[in-house]
Amino acid sequence: MIYLFSILTIFAFLAGQQVSKKLRSNVLNPFLIALVIVVALLYFVDIPYQSYYQGNFPLNNLLGISVVALALPFYEQLPQIRKKWKPIVAVLLFSTFVTMFTGVFFAVILGAHQDILATIIPKSVSTPIAIAIAGQIGGSSAITAVGVMIAGLLGSVFGFSILHWLGVRNVRAI
């Protein structure tokens, strides 16, 4: 069963890539299409997300490795980062607080319980880090993983358009 869910996820993404190429749409990117395929399958076959998450163990383990792999591009850009460290730190701190507090703000307005708040707070970091944070502060790792996917998806789908609308033209800033 473990490999079945990993294979399902990979095939859903490959199908999403094919559909996305044909539609040529920023909104319908491969990740979103794969997400819809997997969610629809889980819903119609009546598989709980927790079972899917646990059964997708091989891919979930690769998430931790992917975070380490992100270090190489940062290392390659180290001279640029050193030159611009102050604005980078300012943007990171500002965006971290905005993303954390907007999620919590809307959850509080909608009457969320404390465990849901603990689940939402880490939504804007990488999946393995968010899952670890959620576990430490009493949140649900499965729901946090979904929140991270949604946050990442919204950023990838609408991020460029929002930056363009705000007048950001610098390629490095984008």
VENPELIN-V105696 format. One record per residue. N is the residue number from 1. RES is the residue in one letter. PHI is phi as a letter, one per 40 degrees, with the letter a starting at -180 (none if undefined). OMEGA is omega in whole degrees, -180 to 180 (NA if undefined). D_FIRST is the distance of its C-alpha to the first C-alpha in Angstrom with 2 decimals. Layout:
# VENPELIN-V105696
N_RES_PHI_OMEGA_D_FIRST ; N_RES_PHI_OMEGA_D_FIRST
This chain:
# VENPELIN-V105696
1_M_none_-179_0.00 ; 2_I_d_-176_3.83 ; 3_Y_c_180_5.57 ; 4_L_c_-179_5.01 ; 5_F_c_176_6.63 ; 6_S_c_178_8.93 ; 7_I_c_177_9.94 ; 8_L_d_-179_10.60 ; 9_T_c_-180_12.66 ; 10_I_c_180_14.52 ; 11_F_c_177_15.40 ; 12_A_c_179_16.51 ; 13_F_c_178_18.71 ; 14_L_c_176_20.10 ; 15_A_c_178_20.96 ; 16_G_c_177_22.51 ; 17_Q_c_-179_24.59 ; 18_Q_c_180_25.92 ; 19_V_c_-179_26.86 ; 20_S_c_177_28.40 ; 21_K_c_-178_30.49 ; 22_K_c_-177_31.85 ; 23_L_c_-179_32.66 ; 24_R_f_-178_34.04 ; 25_S_b_176_33.61 ; 26_N_c_-177_33.21 ; 27_V_c_-180_31.80 ; 28_L_c_-180_29.07 ; 29_N_c_-176_27.55 ; 30_P_d_-180_24.22 ; 31_F_c_180_22.51 ; 32_L_c_180_23.80 ; 33_I_c_178_22.85 ; 34_A_c_179_19.23 ; 35_L_c_179_19.21 ; 36_V_c_179_20.66 ; 37_I_c_-178_18.19 ; 38_V_c_-180_15.12 ; 39_V_c_179_17.11 ; 40_A_c_179_18.30 ; 41_L_c_179_14.96 ; 42_L_c_-179_13.74 ; 43_Y_c_-175_17.17 ; 44_F_c_178_17.57 ; 45_V_c_178_14.28 ; 46_D_g_176_14.95 ; 47_I_b_178_11.91 ; 48_P_c_-180_13.50 ; 49_Y_d_-180_13.77 ; 50_Q_d_178_13.25 ; 51_S_c_178_9.69 ; 52_Y_c_-179_9.20 ; 53_Y_c_179_11.30 ; 54_Q_c_-179_9.66 ; 55_G_c_179_6.16 ; 56_N_b_-174_8.53 ; 57_F_d_-178_9.94 ; 58_P_d_180_11.24 ; 59_L_c_178_13.15 ; 60_N_c_178_14.29 ; 61_N_c_179_15.75 ; 62_L_c_179_17.60 ; 63_L_c_179_19.36 ; 64_G_c_179_21.46 ; 65_I_c_-179_22.49 ; 66_S_c_177_23.46 ; 67_V_c_178_25.86 ; 68_V_c_180_27.54 ; 69_A_c_178_27.79 ; 70_L_c_-179_29.75 ; 71_A_c_-178_32.45 ; 72_L_c_178_33.71 ; 73_P_c_177_34.96 ; 74_F_c_179_36.55 ; 75_Y_c_180_38.23 ; 76_E_c_-180_39.52 ; 77_Q_c_-176_41.02 ; 78_L_d_178_42.52 ; 79_P_c_178_46.13 ; 80_Q_c_-179_45.64 ; 81_I_c_179_43.91 ; 82_R_c_-180_46.80 ; 83_K_c_-174_49.33 ; 84_K_b_-173_47.76 ; 85_W_c_-178_46.26 ; 86_K_c_177_48.25 ; 87_P_c_179_47.18 ; 88_I_c_179_43.58 ; 89_V_c_180_43.57 ; 90_A_c_180_45.35 ; 91_V_c_180_42.87 ; 92_L_c_179_39.87 ; 93_L_c_180_41.40 ; 94_F_c_-177_42.45 ; 95_S_c_178_39.16 ; 96_T_c_-180_37.21 ; 97_F_c_179_39.41 ; 98_V_c_-178_39.46 ; 99_T_c_179_35.68 ; 100_M_c_-173_35.23 ; 101_F_c_176_38.11 ; 102_T_c_178_37.58 ; 103_G_c_179_34.11 ; 104_V_c_180_35.52 ; 105_F_d_-180_38.66 ; 106_F_c_178_36.96 ; 107_A_c_179_34.66 ; 108_V_c_179_37.80 ; 109_I_d_-179_39.67 ; 110_L_c_174_36.93 ; 111_G_g_-179_37.03 ; 112_A_c_177_33.80 ; 113_H_c_-176_33.41 ; 114_Q_c_-180_33.44 ; 115_D_c_176_29.69 ; 116_I_c_177_29.14 ; 117_L_c_178_31.85 ; 118_A_c_179_30.16 ; 119_T_c_-175_26.99 ; 120_I_c_-174_29.05 ; 121_I_d_-175_31.34 ; 122_P_c_-172_29.11 ; 123_K_c_-174_27.88 ; 124_S_b_172_29.89 ; 125_V_b_-180_28.70 ; 126_S_c_-175_25.73 ; 127_T_d_-178_22.29 ; 128_P_c_179_21.93 ; 129_I_c_179_25.53 ; 130_A_c_179_25.25 ; 131_I_c_179_22.34 ; 132_A_c_180_24.45 ; 133_I_c_-179_27.53 ; 134_A_d_178_26.01 ; 135_G_c_-179_24.83 ; 136_Q_c_-176_28.35 ; 137_I_b_174_30.22 ; 138_G_g_178_28.26 ; 139_G_c_179_26.20 ; 140_S_c_-178_22.64 ; 141_S_c_-180_20.50 ; 142_A_c_-180_18.09 ; 143_I_c_177_21.22 ; 144_T_c_179_22.89 ; 145_A_d_178_20.20 ; 146_V_c_179_20.80 ; 147_G_c_178_24.51 ; 148_V_c_179_24.47 ; 149_M_c_-180_22.80 ; 150_I_c_179_25.44 ; 151_A_c_179_28.24 ; 152_G_c_179_27.31 ; 153_L_c_179_26.99 ; 154_L_c_178_30.34 ; 155_G_c_-179_31.93 ; 156_S_c_-179_30.84 ; 157_V_c_-173_31.80 ; 158_F_b_-175_35.05 ; 159_G_d_-178_36.06 ; 160_F_c_-180_38.14 ; 161_S_c_180_39.83 ; 162_I_c_178_40.73 ; 163_L_c_178_42.12 ; 164_H_c_179_44.10 ; 165_W_c_179_45.43 ; 166_L_c_177_46.47 ; 167_G_g_178_48.39 ; 168_V_c_-178_46.39 ; 169_R_b_-179_47.22 ; 170_N_c_-177_46.78 ; 171_V_c_180_43.93 ; 172_R_c_179_43.20 ; 173_A_c_180_43.08 ; 174_I_c_NA_40.73
